[in-house]
């Protein structure tokens, strides 16, 4: 039996380490631009604590981490995604 070790990544906001599957992944895909939870390329991770994803500077931090500017289409998808987290009992 192969033991699956968790892949750890750092939240770009609080800088804490989390299991990758508990993080929101934002990838600057080489062909398709910025994507949520998919894509290949430079990635940034945000944990699902309200303090982080609703941080007023989170988009700036994302742009810095991905070394790109966020497309309005992505910002719309991102905001829809984090709005759904508000339903979680944090
Ligand atoms: Zn965080």
PDB file of the backbone (N, CA, C, O) and the ligand in Angstrom, with CONECT records:
HET     ZN  A 101       1
ATOM      1  N   UNK A   1       0.846  -1.193   0.000  1.00  0.00           N
ATOM      2  CA  UNK A   1       0.000   0.000   0.000  1.00  0.00           C
ATOM      3  C   UNK A   1       0.886   1.251   0.000  1.00  0.00           C
ATOM      4  O   UNK A   1       1.819   1.378   0.793  1.00  0.00           O
ATOM      5  N   UNK A   2       0.572   2.135  -0.886  1.00  0.00           N
ATOM      6  CA  UNK A   2       1.345   3.375  -0.976  1.00  0.00           C
ATOM      7  C   UNK A   2       0.707   4.435  -0.077  1.00  0.00           C
ATOM      8  O   UNK A   2      -0.485   4.724  -0.174  1.00  0.00           O
ATOM      9  N   UNK A   3       1.523   4.996   0.785  1.00  0.00           N
ATOM     10  CA  UNK A   3       1.010   6.045   1.654  1.00  0.00           C
ATOM     11  C   UNK A   3       1.051   7.382   0.926  1.00  0.00           C
ATOM     12  O   UNK A   3       2.090   7.818   0.430  1.00  0.00           O
ATOM     13  N   UNK A   4      -0.105   8.009   0.880  1.00  0.00           N
ATOM     14  CA  UNK A   4      -0.192   9.285   0.182  1.00  0.00           C
ATOM     15  C   UNK A   4       0.144  10.414   1.148  1.00  0.00           C
ATOM     16  O   UNK A   4      -0.604  10.686   2.086  1.00  0.00           O
ATOM     17  N   UNK A   5       1.261  11.060   0.912  1.00  0.00           N
ATOM     18  CA  UNK A   5       1.632  12.177   1.771  1.00  0.00           C
ATOM     19  C   UNK A   5       0.903  13.428   1.304  1.00  0.00           C
ATOM     20  O   UNK A   5       0.772  13.661   0.102  1.00  0.00           O
ATOM     21  N   UNK A   6       0.430  14.233   2.250  1.00  0.00           N
ATOM     22  CA  UNK A   6      -0.247  15.459   1.822  1.00  0.00           C
ATOM     23  C   UNK A   6       0.742  16.422   1.157  1.00  0.00           C
ATOM     24  O   UNK A   6       1.892  16.541   1.581  1.00  0.00           O
ATOM     25  N   UNK A   7       0.278  17.098   0.119  1.00  0.00           N
ATOM     26  CA  UNK A   7       1.115  18.096  -0.536  1.00  0.00           C
ATOM     27  C   UNK A   7       0.831  19.423   0.155  1.00  0.00           C
ATOM     28  O   UNK A   7      -0.301  19.907   0.163  1.00  0.00           O
ATOM     29  N   UNK A   8       1.870  19.997   0.730  1.00  0.00           N
ATOM     30  CA  UNK A   8       1.672  21.213   1.501  1.00  0.00           C
ATOM     31  C   UNK A   8       2.004  22.467   0.695  1.00  0.00           C
ATOM     32  O   UNK A   8       2.995  22.525  -0.033  1.00  0.00           O
ATOM     33  N   UNK A   9       1.147  23.452   0.853  1.00  0.00           N
ATOM     34  CA  UNK A   9       1.358  24.725   0.184  1.00  0.00           C
ATOM     35  C   UNK A   9       1.090  25.862   1.164  1.00  0.00           C
ATOM     36  O   UNK A   9       0.375  25.698   2.152  1.00  0.00           O
ATOM     37  N   UNK A  10       1.678  27.013   0.870  1.00  0.00           N
ATOM     38  CA  UNK A  10       1.562  28.170   1.759  1.00  0.00           C
ATOM     39  C   UNK A  10       0.494  29.135   1.234  1.00  0.00           C
ATOM     40  O   UNK A  10       0.462  29.460   0.048  1.00  0.00           O
ATOM     41  N   UNK A  11      -0.369  29.579   2.132  1.00  0.00           N
ATOM     42  CA  UNK A  11      -1.376  30.584   1.785  1.00  0.00           C
ATOM     43  C   UNK A  11      -0.659  31.917   1.537  1.00  0.00           C
ATOM     44  O   UNK A  11       0.185  32.328   2.333  1.00  0.00           O
ATOM     45  N   UNK A  12      -0.994  32.583   0.442  1.00  0.00           N
ATOM     46  CA  UNK A  12      -0.291  33.830   0.113  1.00  0.00           C
ATOM     47  C   UNK A  12      -0.681  34.973   1.051  1.00  0.00           C
ATOM     48  O   UNK A  12      -0.021  36.012   1.086  1.00  0.00           O
ATOM     49  N   UNK A  13      -1.749  34.770   1.802  1.00  0.00           N
ATOM     50  CA  UNK A  13      -2.176  35.829   2.711  1.00  0.00           C
ATOM     51  C   UNK A  13      -1.618  35.655   4.124  1.00  0.00           C
ATOM     52  O   UNK A  13      -0.906  36.530   4.617  1.00  0.00           O
ATOM     53  N   UNK A  14      -1.934  34.533   4.784  1.00  0.00           N
ATOM     54  CA  UNK A  14      -1.489  34.358   6.171  1.00  0.00           C
ATOM     55  C   UNK A  14      -0.132  33.653   6.271  1.00  0.00           C
ATOM     56  O   UNK A  14       0.465  33.606   7.346  1.00  0.00           O
ATOM     57  N   UNK A  15       0.357  33.100   5.141  1.00  0.00           N
ATOM     58  CA  UNK A  15       1.668  32.443   5.103  1.00  0.00           C
ATOM     59  C   UNK A  15       1.723  31.166   5.943  1.00  0.00           C
ATOM     60  O   UNK A  15       2.807  30.691   6.282  1.00  0.00           O
ATOM     61  N   UNK A  16       0.558  30.614   6.276  1.00  0.00           N
ATOM     62  CA  UNK A  16       0.527  29.348   6.988  1.00  0.00           C
ATOM     63  C   UNK A  16       0.503  28.221   5.963  1.00  0.00           C
ATOM     64  O   UNK A  16       0.096  28.410   4.817  1.00  0.00           O
ATOM     65  N   UNK A  17       0.947  27.052   6.399  1.00  0.00           N
ATOM     66  CA  UNK A  17       1.009  25.903   5.508  1.00  0.00           C
ATOM     67  C   UNK A  17      -0.245  25.039   5.658  1.00  0.00           C
ATOM     68  O   UNK A  17      -0.696  24.765   6.770  1.00  0.00           O
ATOM     69  N   UNK A  18      -0.794  24.619   4.530  1.00  0.00           N
ATOM     70  CA  UNK A  18      -1.991  23.788   4.522  1.00  0.00           C
ATOM     71  C   UNK A  18      -1.827  22.655   3.527  1.00  0.00           C
ATOM     72  O   UNK A  18      -0.994  22.700   2.622  1.00  0.00           O
ATOM     73  N   UNK A  19      -2.664  21.624   3.733  1.00  0.00           N
ATOM     74  CA  UNK A  19      -2.766  20.566   2.735  1.00  0.00           C
ATOM     75  C   UNK A  19      -3.343  21.218   1.468  1.00  0.00           C
ATOM     76  O   UNK A  19      -4.306  21.982   1.528  1.00  0.00           O
ATOM     77  N   UNK A  20      -2.743  20.904   0.351  1.00  0.00           N
ATOM     78  CA  UNK A  20      -3.133  21.553  -0.896  1.00  0.00           C
ATOM     79  C   UNK A  20      -4.630  21.435  -1.195  1.00  0.00           C
ATOM     80  O   UNK A  20      -5.234  22.335  -1.778  1.00  0.00           O
ATOM     81  N   UNK A  21      -5.220  20.294  -0.779  1.00  0.00           N
ATOM     82  CA  UNK A  21      -6.624  20.111  -1.127  1.00  0.00           C
ATOM     83  C   UNK A  21      -7.567  21.014  -0.314  1.00  0.00           C
ATOM     84  O   UNK A  21      -8.747  21.140  -0.643  1.00  0.00           O
ATOM     85  N   UNK A  22      -7.044  21.632   0.734  1.00  0.00           N
ATOM     86  CA  UNK A  22      -7.864  22.546   1.521  1.00  0.00           C
ATOM     87  C   UNK A  22      -7.694  23.998   1.080  1.00  0.00           C
ATOM     88  O   UNK A  22      -8.249  24.911   1.691  1.00  0.00           O
ATOM     89  N   UNK A  23      -6.937  24.196   0.037  1.00  0.00           N
ATOM     90  CA  UNK A  23      -6.663  25.558  -0.418  1.00  0.00           C
ATOM     91  C   UNK A  23      -7.357  25.868  -1.740  1.00  0.00           C
ATOM     92  O   UNK A  23      -7.674  24.982  -2.534  1.00  0.00           O
ATOM     93  N   UNK A  24      -7.571  27.134  -1.933  1.00  0.00           N
ATOM     94  CA  UNK A  24      -8.080  27.614  -3.207  1.00  0.00           C
ATOM     95  C   UNK A  24      -6.849  27.882  -4.073  1.00  0.00           C
ATOM     96  O   UNK A  24      -5.964  28.659  -3.715  1.00  0.00           O
ATOM     97  N   UNK A  25      -6.829  27.208  -5.229  1.00  0.00           N
ATOM     98  CA  UNK A  25      -5.647  27.315  -6.084  1.00  0.00           C
ATOM     99  C   UNK A  25      -5.939  28.240  -7.262  1.00  0.00           C
ATOM    100  O   UNK A  25      -6.955  28.096  -7.942  1.00  0.00           O
ATOM    101  N   UNK A  26      -5.058  29.164  -7.487  1.00  0.00           N
ATOM    102  CA  UNK A  26      -5.196  30.063  -8.625  1.00  0.00           C
ATOM    103  C   UNK A  26      -3.951  29.888  -9.480  1.00  0.00           C
ATOM    104  O   UNK A  26      -2.829  30.070  -9.008  1.00  0.00           O
ATOM    105  N   UNK A  27      -4.157  29.537 -10.726  1.00  0.00           N
ATOM    106  CA  UNK A  27      -3.036  29.248 -11.611  1.00  0.00           C
ATOM    107  C   UNK A  27      -3.040  30.170 -12.810  1.00  0.00           C
ATOM    108  O   UNK A  27      -4.072  30.438 -13.425  1.00  0.00           O
ATOM    109  N   UNK A  28      -1.852  30.643 -13.115  1.00  0.00           N
ATOM    110  CA  UNK A  28      -1.679  31.396 -14.358  1.00  0.00           C
ATOM    111  C   UNK A  28      -1.314  30.360 -15.415  1.00  0.00           C
ATOM    112  O   UNK A  28      -0.147  30.004 -15.579  1.00  0.00           O
ATOM    113  N   UNK A  29      -2.317  29.888 -16.118  1.00  0.00           N
ATOM    114  CA  UNK A  29      -2.102  28.844 -17.112  1.00  0.00           C
ATOM    115  C   UNK A  29      -1.354  29.418 -18.314  1.00  0.00           C
ATOM    116  O   UNK A  29      -1.622  30.527 -18.775  1.00  0.00           O
ATOM    117  N   UNK A  30      -0.412  28.623 -18.800  1.00  0.00           N
ATOM    118  CA  UNK A  30       0.435  29.092 -19.898  1.00  0.00           C
ATOM    119  C   UNK A  30      -0.353  29.411 -21.169  1.00  0.00           C
ATOM    120  O   UNK A  30       0.047  30.272 -21.952  1.00  0.00           O
ATOM    121  N   UNK A  31      -1.462  28.722 -21.369  1.00  0.00           N
ATOM    122  CA  UNK A  31      -2.235  28.935 -22.587  1.00  0.00           C
ATOM    123  C   UNK A  31      -3.566  29.632 -22.372  1.00  0.00           C
ATOM    124  O   UNK A  31      -4.037  30.379 -23.230  1.00  0.00           O
ATOM    125  N   UNK A  32      -4.174  29.377 -21.200  1.00  0.00           N
ATOM    126  CA  UNK A  32      -5.548  29.836 -21.035  1.00  0.00           C
ATOM    127  C   UNK A  32      -5.736  30.976 -20.054  1.00  0.00           C
ATOM    128  O   UNK A  32      -6.869  31.321 -19.719  1.00  0.00           O
ATOM    129  N   UNK A  33      -4.637  31.570 -19.584  1.00  0.00           N
ATOM    130  CA  UNK A  33      -4.779  32.682 -18.651  1.00  0.00           C
ATOM    131  C   UNK A  33      -5.016  32.198 -17.233  1.00  0.00           C
ATOM    132  O   UNK A  33      -4.700  31.054 -16.904  1.00  0.00           O
ATOM    133  N   UNK A  34      -5.564  33.047 -16.400  1.00  0.00           N
ATOM    134  CA  UNK A  34      -5.709  32.716 -14.983  1.00  0.00           C
ATOM    135  C   UNK A  34      -6.928  31.827 -14.750  1.00  0.00           C
ATOM    136  O   UNK A  34      -8.030  32.105 -15.225  1.00  0.00           O
ATOM    137  N   UNK A  35      -6.696  30.761 -14.011  1.00  0.00           N
ATOM    138  CA  UNK A  35      -7.755  29.791 -13.772  1.00  0.00           C
ATOM    139  C   UNK A  35      -7.860  29.460 -12.299  1.00  0.00           C
ATOM    140  O   UNK A  35      -6.904  29.606 -11.537  1.00  0.00           O
ATOM    141  N   UNK A  36      -9.057  29.007 -11.913  1.00  0.00           N
ATOM    142  CA  UNK A  36      -9.329  28.640 -10.536  1.00  0.00           C
ATOM    143  C   UNK A  36      -9.352  27.119 -10.426  1.00  0.00           C
ATOM    144  O   UNK A  36     -10.073  26.452 -11.168  1.00  0.00           O
ATOM    145  N   UNK A  37      -8.573  26.577  -9.512  1.00  0.00           N
ATOM    146  CA  UNK A  37      -8.548  25.145  -9.206  1.00  0.00           C
ATOM    147  C   UNK A  37      -8.095  24.261 -10.369  1.00  0.00           C
ATOM    148  O   UNK A  37      -8.207  23.039 -10.276  1.00  0.00           O
ATOM    149  N   UNK A  38      -7.595  24.831 -11.444  1.00  0.00           N
ATOM    150  CA  UNK A  38      -7.095  24.020 -12.553  1.00  0.00           C
ATOM    151  C   UNK A  38      -6.043  24.814 -13.318  1.00  0.00           C
ATOM    152  O   UNK A  38      -5.727  25.953 -12.975  1.00  0.00           O
ATOM    153  N   UNK A  39      -5.505  24.181 -14.370  1.00  0.00           N
ATOM    154  CA  UNK A  39      -4.506  24.860 -15.174  1.00  0.00           C
ATOM    155  C   UNK A  39      -3.092  24.448 -14.805  1.00  0.00           C
ATOM    156  O   UNK A  39      -2.846  23.897 -13.732  1.00  0.00           O
ATOM    157  N   UNK A  40      -2.169  24.725 -15.714  1.00  0.00           N
ATOM    158  CA  UNK A  40      -0.767  24.397 -15.520  1.00  0.00           C
ATOM    159  C   UNK A  40       0.035  25.679 -15.603  1.00  0.00           C
ATOM    160  O   UNK A  40      -0.141  26.484 -16.517  1.00  0.00           O
ATOM    161  N   UNK A  41       0.930  25.858 -14.622  1.00  0.00           N
ATOM    162  CA  UNK A  41       1.762  27.054 -14.655  1.00  0.00           C
ATOM    163  C   UNK A  41       1.991  27.569 -13.252  1.00  0.00           C
ATOM    164  O   UNK A  41       1.825  26.832 -12.281  1.00  0.00           O
ATOM    165  N   UNK A  42       2.370  28.825 -13.139  1.00  0.00           N
ATOM    166  CA  UNK A  42       2.635  29.410 -11.826  1.00  0.00           C
ATOM    167  C   UNK A  42       1.341  29.460 -11.018  1.00  0.00           C
ATOM    168  O   UNK A  42       0.311  29.929 -11.504  1.00  0.00           O
ATOM    169  N   UNK A  43       1.407  28.969  -9.777  1.00  0.00           N
ATOM    170  CA  UNK A  43       0.195  28.926  -8.966  1.00  0.00           C
ATOM    171  C   UNK A  43       0.357  29.666  -7.650  1.00  0.00           C
ATOM    172  O   UNK A  43       1.456  29.787  -7.108  1.00  0.00           O
ATOM    173  N   UNK A  44      -0.763  30.152  -7.157  1.00  0.00           N
ATOM    174  CA  UNK A  44      -0.809  30.761  -5.835  1.00  0.00           C
ATOM    175  C   UNK A  44      -1.958  30.110  -5.081  1.00  0.00           C
ATOM    176  O   UNK A  44      -2.930  29.663  -5.690  1.00  0.00           O
ATOM    177  N   UNK A  45      -1.851  30.057  -3.761  1.00  0.00           N
ATOM    178  CA  UNK A  45      -2.863  29.384  -2.957  1.00  0.00           C
ATOM    179  C   UNK A  45      -3.384  30.308  -1.869  1.00  0.00           C
ATOM    180  O   UNK A  45      -2.642  31.081  -1.262  1.00  0.00           O
ATOM    181  N   UNK A  46      -4.694  30.200  -1.645  1.00  0.00           N
ATOM    182  CA  UNK A  46      -5.325  30.984  -0.584  1.00  0.00           C
ATOM    183  C   UNK A  46      -6.099  30.008   0.289  1.00  0.00           C
ATOM    184  O   UNK A  46      -6.828  29.158  -0.222  1.00  0.00           O
ATOM    185  N   UNK A  47      -5.943  30.125   1.610  1.00  0.00           N
ATOM    186  CA  UNK A  47      -6.676  29.220   2.489  1.00  0.00           C
ATOM    187  C   UNK A  47      -8.114  29.702   2.621  1.00  0.00           C
ATOM    188  O   UNK A  47      -8.451  30.836   2.278  1.00  0.00           O
ATOM    189  N   UNK A  48      -8.951  28.798   3.130  1.00  0.00           N
ATOM    190  CA  UNK A  48     -10.379  29.109   3.163  1.00  0.00           C
ATOM    191  C   UNK A  48     -10.807  29.748   4.476  1.00  0.00           C
ATOM    192  O   UNK A  48     -11.920  29.520   4.950  1.00  0.00           O
ATOM    193  N   UNK A  49      -9.918  30.552   5.063  1.00  0.00           N
ATOM    194  CA  UNK A  49     -10.357  31.303   6.237  1.00  0.00           C
ATOM    195  C   UNK A  49     -10.802  32.664   5.722  1.00  0.00           C
ATOM    196  O   UNK A  49     -10.176  33.260   4.845  1.00  0.00           O
ATOM    197  N   UNK A  50     -11.892  33.129   6.290  1.00  0.00           N
ATOM    198  CA  UNK A  50     -12.511  34.359   5.794  1.00  0.00           C
ATOM    199  C   UNK A  50     -11.538  35.531   5.802  1.00  0.00           C
ATOM    200  O   UNK A  50     -11.566  36.391   4.922  1.00  0.00           O
ATOM    201  N   UNK A  51     -10.681  35.546   6.815  1.00  0.00           N
ATOM    202  CA  UNK A  51      -9.694  36.601   6.959  1.00  0.00           C
ATOM    203  C   UNK A  51      -8.818  36.700   5.712  1.00  0.00           C
ATOM    204  O   UNK A  51      -8.409  37.790   5.312  1.00  0.00           O
ATOM    205  N   UNK A  52      -8.536  35.546   5.102  1.00  0.00           N
ATOM    206  CA  UNK A  52      -7.648  35.531   3.942  1.00  0.00           C
ATOM    207  C   UNK A  52      -8.374  35.802   2.635  1.00  0.00           C
ATOM    208  O   UNK A  52      -7.999  36.711   1.894  1.00  0.00           O
ATOM    209  N   UNK A  53      -9.413  35.020   2.344  1.00  0.00           N
ATOM    210  CA  UNK A  53     -10.025  35.207   1.025  1.00  0.00           C
ATOM    211  C   UNK A  53     -10.807  36.513   0.902  1.00  0.00           C
ATOM    212  O   UNK A  53     -11.037  37.001  -0.205  1.00  0.00           O
ATOM    213  N   UNK A  54     -11.222  37.089   2.058  1.00  0.00           N
ATOM    214  CA  UNK A  54     -11.940  38.358   1.951  1.00  0.00           C
ATOM    215  C   UNK A  54     -11.031  39.549   2.259  1.00  0.00           C
ATOM    216  O   UNK A  54     -11.501  40.675   2.418  1.00  0.00           O
ATOM    217  N   UNK A  55      -9.732  39.288   2.342  1.00  0.00           N
ATOM    218  CA  UNK A  55      -8.741  40.341   2.546  1.00  0.00           C
ATOM    219  C   UNK A  55      -8.851  41.379   1.416  1.00  0.00           C
ATOM    220  O   UNK A  55      -8.869  41.026   0.237  1.00  0.00           O
ATOM    221  N   UNK A  56      -8.925  42.639   1.790  1.00  0.00           N
ATOM    222  CA  UNK A  56      -9.075  43.667   0.762  1.00  0.00           C
ATOM    223  C   UNK A  56      -7.855  43.736  -0.156  1.00  0.00           C
ATOM    224  O   UNK A  56      -7.937  44.259  -1.267  1.00  0.00           O
ATOM    225  N   UNK A  57      -6.727  43.207   0.313  1.00  0.00           N
ATOM    226  CA  UNK A  57      -5.514  43.242  -0.514  1.00  0.00           C
ATOM    227  C   UNK A  57      -5.268  41.924  -1.240  1.00  0.00           C
ATOM    228  O   UNK A  57      -4.225  41.751  -1.871  1.00  0.00           O
ATOM    229  N   UNK A  58      -6.213  40.997  -1.156  1.00  0.00           N
ATOM    230  CA  UNK A  58      -5.946  39.661  -1.689  1.00  0.00           C
ATOM    231  C   UNK A  58      -5.681  39.681  -3.202  1.00  0.00           C
ATOM    232  O   UNK A  58      -4.855  38.914  -3.696  1.00  0.00           O
ATOM    233  N   UNK A  59      -6.366  40.538  -3.921  1.00  0.00           N
ATOM    234  CA  UNK A  59      -6.157  40.564  -5.371  1.00  0.00           C
ATOM    235  C   UNK A  59      -4.777  41.122  -5.707  1.00  0.00           C
ATOM    236  O   UNK A  59      -4.124  40.679  -6.652  1.00  0.00           O
ATOM    237  N   UNK A  60      -4.352  42.095  -4.921  1.00  0.00           N
ATOM    238  CA  UNK A  60      -2.997  42.641  -5.112  1.00  0.00           C
ATOM    239  C   UNK A  60      -1.951  41.573  -4.818  1.00  0.00           C
ATOM    240  O   UNK A  60      -0.964  41.432  -5.540  1.00  0.00           O
ATOM    241  N   UNK A  61      -2.192  40.813  -3.732  1.00  0.00           N
ATOM    242  CA  UNK A  61      -1.263  39.751  -3.377  1.00  0.00           C
ATOM    243  C   UNK A  61      -1.222  38.676  -4.461  1.00  0.00           C
ATOM    244  O   UNK A  61      -0.168  38.117  -4.765  1.00  0.00           O
ATOM    245  N   UNK A  62      -2.382  38.403  -5.030  1.00  0.00           N
ATOM    246  CA  UNK A  62      -2.448  37.418  -6.103  1.00  0.00           C
ATOM    247  C   UNK A  62      -1.663  37.877  -7.329  1.00  0.00           C
ATOM    248  O   UNK A  62      -0.924  37.105  -7.940  1.00  0.00           O
ATOM    249  N   UNK A  63      -1.840  39.130  -7.667  1.00  0.00           N
ATOM    250  CA  UNK A  63      -1.127  39.658  -8.836  1.00  0.00           C
ATOM    251  C   UNK A  63       0.372  39.592  -8.642  1.00  0.00           C
ATOM    252  O   UNK A  63       1.129  39.308  -9.570  1.00  0.00           O
ATOM    253  N   UNK A  64       0.786  39.864  -7.405  1.00  0.00           N
ATOM    254  CA  UNK A  64       2.206  39.820  -7.076  1.00  0.00           C
ATOM    255  C   UNK A  64       2.719  38.376  -7.142  1.00  0.00           C
ATOM    256  O   UNK A  64       3.786  38.111  -7.697  1.00  0.00           O
ATOM    257  N   UNK A  65       1.950  37.454  -6.570  1.00  0.00           N
ATOM    258  CA  UNK A  65       2.358  36.052  -6.532  1.00  0.00           C
ATOM    259  C   UNK A  65       2.403  35.442  -7.937  1.00  0.00           C
ATOM    260  O   UNK A  65       3.278  34.633  -8.246  1.00  0.00           O
ATOM    261  N   UNK A  66       1.460  35.836  -8.770  1.00  0.00           N
ATOM    262  CA  UNK A  66       1.386  35.257 -10.122  1.00  0.00           C
ATOM    263  C   UNK A  66       2.180  36.077 -11.137  1.00  0.00           C
ATOM    264  O   UNK A  66       2.334  35.683 -12.293  1.00  0.00           O
ATOM    265  N   UNK A  67       2.676  37.212 -10.685  1.00  0.00           N
ATOM    266  CA  UNK A  67       3.414  38.129 -11.549  1.00  0.00           C
ATOM    267  C   UNK A  67       2.623  38.482 -12.813  1.00  0.00           C
ATOM    268  O   UNK A  67       3.149  38.458 -13.926  1.00  0.00           O
ATOM    269  N   UNK A  68       1.360  38.806 -12.606  1.00  0.00           N
ATOM    270  CA  UNK A  68       0.515  39.184 -13.725  1.00  0.00           C
ATOM    271  C   UNK A  68      -0.613  40.063 -13.206  1.00  0.00           C
ATOM    272  O   UNK A  68      -0.795  40.180 -11.994  1.00  0.00           O
ATOM    273  N   UNK A  69      -1.363  40.673 -14.092  1.00  0.00           N
ATOM    274  CA  UNK A  69      -2.531  41.411 -13.641  1.00  0.00           C
ATOM    275  C   UNK A  69      -3.760  40.532 -13.838  1.00  0.00           C
ATOM    276  O   UNK A  69      -3.817  39.725 -14.766  1.00  0.00           O
ATOM    277  N   UNK A  70      -4.735  40.696 -12.962  1.00  0.00           N
ATOM    278  CA  UNK A  70      -5.906  39.836 -13.005  1.00  0.00           C
ATOM    279  C   UNK A  70      -6.897  40.357 -14.044  1.00  0.00           C
ATOM    280  O   UNK A  70      -7.200  41.549 -14.096  1.00  0.00           O
ATOM    281  N   UNK A  71      -7.387  39.449 -14.857  1.00  0.00           N
ATOM    282  CA  UNK A  71      -8.371  39.825 -15.868  1.00  0.00           C
ATOM    283  C   UNK A  71      -9.724  40.011 -15.179  1.00  0.00           C
ATOM    284  O   UNK A  71     -10.037  39.298 -14.226  1.00  0.00           O
ATOM    285  N   UNK A  72     -10.531  40.973 -15.664  1.00  0.00           N
ATOM    286  CA  UNK A  72     -11.850  41.193 -15.046  1.00  0.00           C
ATOM    287  C   UNK A  72     -12.699  39.922 -15.032  1.00  0.00           C
ATOM    288  O   UNK A  72     -13.471  39.692 -14.100  1.00  0.00           O
ATOM    289  N   UNK A  73     -12.549  39.096 -16.078  1.00  0.00           N
ATOM    290  CA  UNK A  73     -13.303  37.836 -16.153  1.00  0.00           C
ATOM    291  C   UNK A  73     -12.921  36.930 -14.983  1.00  0.00           C
ATOM    292  O   UNK A  73     -13.768  36.256 -14.397  1.00  0.00           O
ATOM    293  N   UNK A  74     -11.610  36.930 -14.655  1.00  0.00           N
ATOM    294  CA  UNK A  74     -11.175  36.093 -13.546  1.00  0.00           C
ATOM    295  C   UNK A  74     -11.688  36.640 -12.216  1.00  0.00           C
ATOM    296  O   UNK A  74     -12.154  35.886 -11.362  1.00  0.00           O
ATOM    297  N   UNK A  75     -11.598  37.955 -12.050  1.00  0.00           N
ATOM    298  CA  UNK A  75     -12.039  38.586 -10.797  1.00  0.00           C
ATOM    299  C   UNK A  75     -13.502  38.227 -10.523  1.00  0.00           C
ATOM    300  O   UNK A  75     -13.885  37.980  -9.379  1.00  0.00           O
ATOM    301  N   UNK A  76     -14.310  38.202 -11.580  1.00  0.00           N
ATOM    302  CA  UNK A  76     -15.721  37.855 -11.442  1.00  0.00           C
ATOM    303  C   UNK A  76     -15.887  36.416 -10.945  1.00  0.00           C
ATOM    304  O   UNK A  76     -16.678  36.150 -10.040  1.00  0.00           O
ATOM    305  N   UNK A  77     -15.136  35.499 -11.546  1.00  0.00           N
ATOM    306  CA  UNK A  77     -15.189  34.087 -11.143  1.00  0.00           C
ATOM    307  C   UNK A  77     -14.705  33.940  -9.695  1.00  0.00           C
ATOM    308  O   UNK A  77     -15.303  33.223  -8.893  1.00  0.00           O
ATOM    309  N   UNK A  78     -13.617  34.632  -9.388  1.00  0.00           N
ATOM    310  CA  UNK A  78     -13.030  34.566  -8.056  1.00  0.00           C
ATOM    311  C   UNK A  78     -14.021  35.065  -6.998  1.00  0.00           C
ATOM    312  O   UNK A  78     -14.183  34.448  -5.945  1.00  0.00           O
ATOM    313  N   UNK A  79     -14.675  36.178  -7.292  1.00  0.00           N
ATOM    314  CA  UNK A  79     -15.602  36.733  -6.307  1.00  0.00           C
ATOM    315  C   UNK A  79     -16.828  35.852  -6.104  1.00  0.00           C
ATOM    316  O   UNK A  79     -17.370  35.767  -5.002  1.00  0.00           O
ATOM    317  N   UNK A  80     -17.259  35.200  -7.178  1.00  0.00           N
ATOM    318  CA  UNK A  80     -18.368  34.259  -7.062  1.00  0.00           C
ATOM    319  C   UNK A  80     -17.964  33.077  -6.175  1.00  0.00           C
ATOM    320  O   UNK A  80     -18.738  32.608  -5.341  1.00  0.00           O
ATOM    321  N   UNK A  81     -16.730  32.612  -6.383  1.00  0.00           N
ATOM    322  CA  UNK A  81     -16.218  31.471  -5.621  1.00  0.00           C
ATOM    323  C   UNK A  81     -16.146  31.806  -4.122  1.00  0.00           C
ATOM    324  O   UNK A  81     -16.628  31.042  -3.286  1.00  0.00           O
ATOM    325  N   UNK A  82     -15.545  32.941  -3.798  1.00  0.00           N
ATOM    326  CA  UNK A  82     -15.395  33.260  -2.371  1.00  0.00           C
ATOM    327  C   UNK A  82     -16.743  33.609  -1.733  1.00  0.00           C
ATOM    328  O   UNK A  82     -16.924  33.433  -0.528  1.00  0.00           O
ATOM    329  N   UNK A  83     -17.681  34.098  -2.532  1.00  0.00           N
ATOM    330  CA  UNK A  83     -19.020  34.385  -1.986  1.00  0.00           C
ATOM    331  C   UNK A  83     -19.657  33.092  -1.486  1.00  0.00           C
ATOM    332  O   UNK A  83     -20.406  33.102  -0.510  1.00  0.00           O
ATOM    333  N   UNK A  84     -19.354  31.972  -2.162  1.00  0.00           N
ATOM    334  CA  UNK A  84     -19.934  30.698  -1.738  1.00  0.00           C
ATOM    335  C   UNK A  84     -19.327  30.218  -0.417  1.00  0.00           C
ATOM    336  O   UNK A  84     -19.957  29.451   0.311  1.00  0.00           O
ATOM    337  N   UNK A  85     -18.108  30.667  -0.106  1.00  0.00           N
ATOM    338  CA  UNK A  85     -17.475  30.273   1.164  1.00  0.00           C
ATOM    339  C   UNK A  85     -18.143  30.935   2.355  1.00  0.00           C
ATOM    340  O   UNK A  85     -18.046  30.444   3.479  1.00  0.00           O
ATOM    341  N   UNK A  86     -18.815  32.037   2.115  1.00  0.00           N
ATOM    342  CA  UNK A  86     -19.479  32.722   3.221  1.00  0.00           C
ATOM    343  C   UNK A  86     -20.562  31.848   3.846  1.00  0.00           C
ATOM    344  O   UNK A  86     -21.037  32.121   4.949  1.00  0.00           O
ATOM    345  N   UNK A  87     -20.946  30.792   3.126  1.00  0.00           N
ATOM    346  CA  UNK A  87     -21.946  29.884   3.660  1.00  0.00           C
ATOM    347  C   UNK A  87     -21.346  28.898   4.653  1.00  0.00           C
ATOM    348  O   UNK A  87     -22.066  28.255   5.417  1.00  0.00           O
ATOM    349  N   UNK A  88     -20.039  28.788   4.634  1.00  0.00           N
ATOM    350  CA  UNK A  88     -19.381  27.863   5.556  1.00  0.00           C
ATOM    351  C   UNK A  88     -19.351  28.440   6.956  1.00  0.00           C
ATOM    352  O   UNK A  88     -19.163  29.644   7.132  1.00  0.00           O
ATOM    353  N   UNK A  89     -19.538  27.583   7.959  1.00  0.00           N
ATOM    354  CA  UNK A  89     -19.530  28.084   9.340  1.00  0.00           C
ATOM    355  C   UNK A  89     -18.115  28.291   9.897  1.00  0.00           C
ATOM    356  O   UNK A  89     -17.637  27.483  10.693  1.00  0.00           O
ATOM    357  N   UNK A  90     -17.466  29.345   9.489  1.00  0.00           N
ATOM    358  CA  UNK A  90     -16.129  29.642  10.005  1.00  0.00           C
ATOM    359  C   UNK A  90     -16.213  30.577  11.193  1.00  0.00           C
ATOM    360  O   UNK A  90     -15.186  30.943  11.765  1.00  0.00           O
TER     361      UNK A  90
HETATM  362 ZN    ZN A 101      -4.552  32.132   4.795  1.00  0.00          ZN
END
